[in-house]
Amino acid sequence: MRRGTVYLLMALHVVFSATNYVLAKSAATLFLPVEALTMARAALAALLLVALTGTLIPRPRFSPREWFHIVFLGLLLVPLNQYLFLRGLKDTAPGHAALLYAMTPLGVLLLQAAIARRFPAAVKCAGILIAFAGVLVVMRPWTTRTPTSARSAWATRGSPSAPSCGSSTPSPRRRCCVRTIRGR
């Protein structure tokens, strides 16, 4: 695979992952009960995979014992995981869920260190510290006000036609989006 394709796929993954939390928060609070939403997501995914089996996905050849394990893991990892994810999002801000997801490498590193019974390599620890520094830069816990980009503030200064971006009176739509993201 070419380098440009890899970067494009990584960028798409970041965009889809980032929007997942905001959209799931809206779905968990505004639409169906969490249980129904969980089952709908699992059923749609299962139907899509069954439809693709034999064409894009090769037909699996598993023993009955392996099918039992697959069904058990499928129930454990899809509906239970999605139910807990959506239930948690219903009661908290999407940023919290995103931060917990961002902590997955730390959990994997600690689990690996516990299983191997040795301290992780310095390079891995440095990577985790850099990731947390990035989270701190993004979350900026030392400030209490909403950040505005200098460019948007400059572009709208003195412009009565653009009240929503960078001005002191944001539009109701922008306030609603900010409340949804922050969980307020």
Secondary structure, DSSP 8 states (H G I E B T S, - for coil): --HHHHHHHHHHHHHHHHHHHHHHHHHHHHSS-HHHHHHHHHHHHHHHHHHHBTTTB------HHHHHHHHHHHHIIIIIHHHHHHHHHHHS-HHHHHHHHHTHHHHHHHHHHHHHTS---HHHHHHHHHHHHHHHHHH-TT--S----HHHHHHHTT-TT--SSSSSS--HHHHHHHHHHHT-
